[in-house]
Amino acid sequence: MSSTVLSQVEKTIISLPLHEQLWLIERLVHHLREDSTKSHAIEQDAFESQLAVMVKDPEIQAELREIDREFAVTEADGLEN
């Protein structure tokens, strides 16, 4: 959006009565929060999908088994919860 359009929107908002300006701000915040929540949910779904793919990957499974073997000694040292 061009700065000319934004300037015009600002001038229009400033010309509104205070209670209408406040109402408009509240609506804008509401929409921003909704968009943020939706965006977070989409990102979370994508992350979980990537994890599901990784869990099935034989190379990752082999690496996790190797890590388990490497830390087996540490787990036996009595400091495990």
MDAnalysis code that builds the backbone (N, CA, C; Angstrom):
import MDAnalysis as mda
import numpy as np

u = mda.Universe.empty(243, n_residues=81, atom_resindex=np.repeat(np.arange(81), 3), trajectory=True)
u.add_TopologyAttr("name", ["N", "CA", "C"] * 81)
u.add_TopologyAttr("resid", np.arange(1, 82))
u.add_TopologyAttr("resname", ["MET", "SER", "SER", "THR", "VAL", "LEU", "SER", "GLN", "VAL", "GLU", "LYS", "THR", "ILE", "ILE", "SER", "LEU", "PRO", "LEU", "HIS", "GLU", "GLN", "LEU", "TRP", "LEU", "ILE", "GLU", "ARG", "LEU", "VAL", "HIS", "HIS", "LEU", "ARG", "GLU", "ASP", "SER", "THR", "LYS", "SER", "HIS", "ALA", "ILE", "GLU", "GLN", "ASP", "ALA", "PHE", "GLU", "SER", "GLN", "LEU", "ALA", "VAL", "MET", "VAL", "LYS", "ASP", "PRO", "GLU", "ILE", "GLN", "ALA", "GLU", "LEU", "ARG", "GLU", "ILE", "ASP", "ARG", "GLU", "PHE", "ALA", "VAL", "THR", "GLU", "ALA", "ASP", "GLY", "LEU", "GLU", "ASN"])
u.atoms.positions = np.array([
    [0.861, -1.164, 0.000],
    [0.000, 0.000, 0.000],
    [0.908, 1.228, 0.000],
    [0.557, 2.197, -0.806],
    [1.412, 3.377, -0.914],
    [1.247, 4.276, 0.304],
    [2.280, 5.076, 0.544],
    [2.232, 5.977, 1.690],
    [1.136, 7.021, 1.521],
    [0.776, 7.358, 0.278],
    [-0.315, 8.311, 0.040],
    [-1.632, 7.734, 0.550],
    [-1.868, 6.464, 0.270],
    [-3.088, 5.809, 0.729],
    [-3.100, 5.749, 2.251],
    [-1.958, 5.370, 2.845],
    [-1.878, 5.299, 4.299],
    [-2.099, 6.667, 4.937],
    [-1.556, 7.687, 4.328],
    [-1.760, 9.043, 4.860],
    [-3.230, 9.425, 4.817],
    [-3.901, 9.065, 3.735],
    [-5.324, 9.368, 3.608],
    [-6.139, 8.595, 4.642],
    [-5.786, 7.329, 4.861],
    [-6.475, 6.530, 5.877],
    [-6.269, 7.163, 7.247],
    [-5.055, 7.567, 7.535],
    [-4.776, 8.205, 8.829],
    [-5.596, 9.477, 9.004],
    [-5.657, 10.311, 7.987],
    [-6.439, 11.550, 8.069],
    [-7.916, 11.248, 8.317],
    [-8.415, 10.211, 7.658],
    [-9.811, 9.833, 7.834],
    [-10.061, 9.347, 9.259],
    [-9.140, 8.549, 9.774],
    [-9.290, 8.028, 11.135],
    [-9.244, 9.171, 12.150],
    [-8.325, 10.080, 11.966],
    [-8.193, 11.213, 12.895],
    [-9.460, 12.060, 12.912],
    [-10.159, 12.101, 11.790],
    [-11.379, 12.910, 11.728],
    [-12.562, 12.246, 12.436],
    [-12.426, 10.961, 12.777],
    [-13.501, 10.267, 13.479],
    [-13.582, 10.712, 14.932],
    [-14.748, 10.597, 15.530],
    [-14.852, 10.861, 16.964],
    [-13.995, 9.848, 17.743],
    [-13.575, 10.215, 18.941],
    [-12.683, 9.392, 19.737],
    [-13.228, 7.977, 19.945],
    [-14.506, 7.849, 20.290],
    [-15.054, 6.518, 20.544],
    [-15.004, 5.637, 19.293],
    [-15.153, 6.212, 18.116],
    [-15.054, 5.434, 16.884],
    [-13.600, 5.067, 16.580],
    [-12.666, 5.942, 16.905],
    [-11.243, 5.627, 16.742],
    [-10.870, 4.445, 17.646],
    [-11.343, 4.493, 18.889],
    [-11.063, 3.402, 19.824],
    [-11.685, 2.090, 19.350],
    [-12.921, 2.179, 18.862],
    [-13.574, 0.981, 18.344],
    [-12.767, 0.391, 17.191],
    [-12.302, 1.258, 16.292],
    [-11.531, 0.810, 15.146],
    [-10.219, 0.156, 15.581],
    [-9.560, 0.742, 16.546],
    [-8.305, 0.167, 17.060],
    [-8.574, -1.211, 17.672],
    [-9.636, -1.318, 18.436],
    [-9.973, -2.611, 19.037],
    [-10.237, -3.667, 17.970],
    [-10.930, -3.299, 16.908],
    [-11.209, -4.237, 15.815],
    [-9.922, -4.648, 15.111],
    [-9.037, -3.683, 14.883],
    [-7.764, -3.989, 14.229],
    [-6.934, -4.950, 15.083],
    [-6.868, -4.702, 16.375],
    [-6.127, -5.580, 17.275],
    [-6.743, -6.974, 17.267],
    [-8.053, -7.036, 17.294],
    [-8.749, -8.327, 17.249],
    [-8.362, -9.101, 15.988],
    [-8.395, -8.444, 14.844],
    [-8.050, -9.103, 13.579],
    [-6.581, -9.527, 13.558],
    [-5.704, -8.682, 14.086],
    [-4.283, -9.038, 14.132],
    [-4.053, -10.264, 15.003],
    [-4.735, -10.326, 16.148],
    [-4.592, -11.489, 17.025],
    [-5.125, -12.743, 16.362],
    [-6.252, -12.643, 15.679],
    [-6.806, -13.797, 14.975],
    [-5.836, -14.294, 13.912],
    [-5.287, -13.366, 13.134],
    [-4.339, -13.736, 12.089],
    [-3.093, -14.379, 12.694],
    [-2.637, -13.841, 13.803],
    [-1.456, -14.380, 14.469],
    [-1.723, -15.793, 14.962],
    [-2.894, -16.016, 15.532],
    [-3.264, -17.338, 16.041],
    [-3.352, -18.339, 14.895],
    [-3.965, -17.933, 13.793],
    [-4.082, -18.818, 12.634],
    [-2.701, -19.144, 12.077],
    [-1.848, -18.131, 11.986],
    [-0.497, -18.332, 11.473],
    [0.279, -19.298, 12.358],
    [0.147, -19.144, 13.676],
    [0.832, -20.035, 14.608],
    [0.336, -21.468, 14.444],
    [-0.958, -21.638, 14.282],
    [-1.530, -22.981, 14.113],
    [-1.014, -23.631, 12.836],
    [-0.895, -22.868, 11.775],
    [-0.385, -23.391, 10.508],
    [1.077, -23.803, 10.666],
    [1.860, -22.956, 11.331],
    [3.271, -23.282, 11.568],
    [3.404, -24.525, 12.437],
    [2.560, -24.647, 13.450],
    [2.595, -25.810, 14.336],
    [2.252, -27.076, 13.564],
    [1.245, -27.014, 12.707],
    [0.869, -28.173, 11.892],
    [2.011, -28.591, 10.969],
    [2.671, -27.600, 10.360],
    [3.792, -27.895, 9.467],
    [4.930, -28.552, 10.238],
    [5.223, -28.035, 11.434],
    [6.280, -28.591, 12.274],
    [5.965, -30.039, 12.645],
    [4.730, -30.289, 13.056],
    [4.330, -31.646, 13.435],
    [4.382, -32.598, 12.245],
    [4.042, -32.116, 11.063],
    [4.126, -32.945, 9.861],
    [5.579, -33.309, 9.562],
    [6.471, -32.330, 9.714],
    [7.887, -32.597, 9.493],
    [8.412, -33.614, 10.501],
    [7.983, -33.502, 11.759],
    [8.400, -34.478, 12.766],
    [7.905, -35.879, 12.420],
    [6.672, -35.971, 11.948],
    [6.109, -37.274, 11.590],
    [6.923, -37.912, 10.466],
    [7.357, -37.106, 9.501],
    [8.188, -37.616, 8.413],
    [9.540, -38.062, 8.960],
    [10.115, -37.284, 9.867],
    [11.417, -37.621, 10.436],
    [11.363, -38.920, 11.235],
    [10.284, -39.133, 11.958],
    [10.140, -40.343, 12.771],
    [10.199, -41.594, 11.896],
    [9.683, -41.505, 10.698],
    [9.639, -42.659, 9.796],
    [10.929, -42.828, 8.987],
    [11.823, -41.848, 9.032],
    [13.054, -41.878, 8.241],
    [14.047, -42.882, 8.834],
    [14.433, -43.906, 8.062],
    [15.355, -44.923, 8.581],
    [16.707, -44.351, 9.016],
    [17.209, -43.353, 8.314],
    [18.492, -42.757, 8.688],
    [18.395, -42.061, 10.045],
    [17.313, -41.380, 10.278],
    [17.125, -40.700, 11.569],
    [16.943, -41.730, 12.673],
    [16.199, -42.789, 12.389],
    [16.027, -43.852, 13.378],
    [17.373, -44.466, 13.750],
    [18.223, -44.692, 12.752],
    [19.557, -45.251, 13.012],
    [20.389, -44.277, 13.844],
    [20.318, -43.018, 13.532],
    [21.068, -42.008, 14.294],
    [20.593, -41.954, 15.745],
    [19.300, -42.036, 15.959],
    [18.771, -42.029, 17.326],
    [19.212, -43.265, 18.102],
    [19.257, -44.412, 17.431],
    [19.754, -45.623, 18.099],
    [21.222, -45.455, 18.486],
    [22.003, -44.845, 17.597],
    [23.423, -44.607, 17.888],
    [23.580, -43.659, 19.072],
    [22.781, -42.615, 19.116],
    [22.825, -41.676, 20.250],
    [22.466, -42.400, 21.540],
    [21.446, -43.255, 21.486],
    [21.071, -44.043, 22.672],
    [22.234, -44.912, 23.141],
    [22.921, -45.538, 22.196],
    [24.070, -46.377, 22.567],
    [25.171, -45.537, 23.215],
    [25.426, -44.349, 22.654],
    [26.489, -43.487, 23.179],
    [26.189, -43.012, 24.594],
    [24.929, -42.791, 24.893],
    [24.563, -42.267, 26.204],
    [24.160, -43.348, 27.200],
    [24.220, -44.607, 26.797],
    [23.841, -45.701, 27.685],
    [24.691, -45.694, 28.940],
    [25.984, -45.405, 28.813],
    [26.890, -45.366, 29.971],
    [26.471, -44.256, 30.913],
    [26.148, -43.111, 30.384],
    [25.725, -41.981, 31.216],
    [24.446, -42.310, 31.962],
    [23.539, -42.986, 31.315],
    [22.272, -43.344, 31.958],
    [22.487, -44.314, 33.114],
    [23.565, -45.075, 33.069],
    [23.827, -46.063, 34.103],
    [24.639, -45.494, 35.260],
    [24.971, -44.200, 35.228],
    [25.830, -43.623, 36.272],
    [25.090, -43.243, 37.552],
    [23.793, -43.488, 37.591],
    [23.034, -43.224, 38.811],
    [22.478, -41.816, 38.902],
    [22.710, -40.983, 37.902],
    [22.207, -39.602, 37.936],
    [20.872, -39.460, 37.214],
    [20.413, -40.518, 36.614],
    [19.143, -40.468, 35.885],
    [18.004, -40.254, 36.868],
    [16.996, -39.484, 36.466],
    [15.833, -39.204, 37.333],
    [15.014, -40.443, 37.559],
])
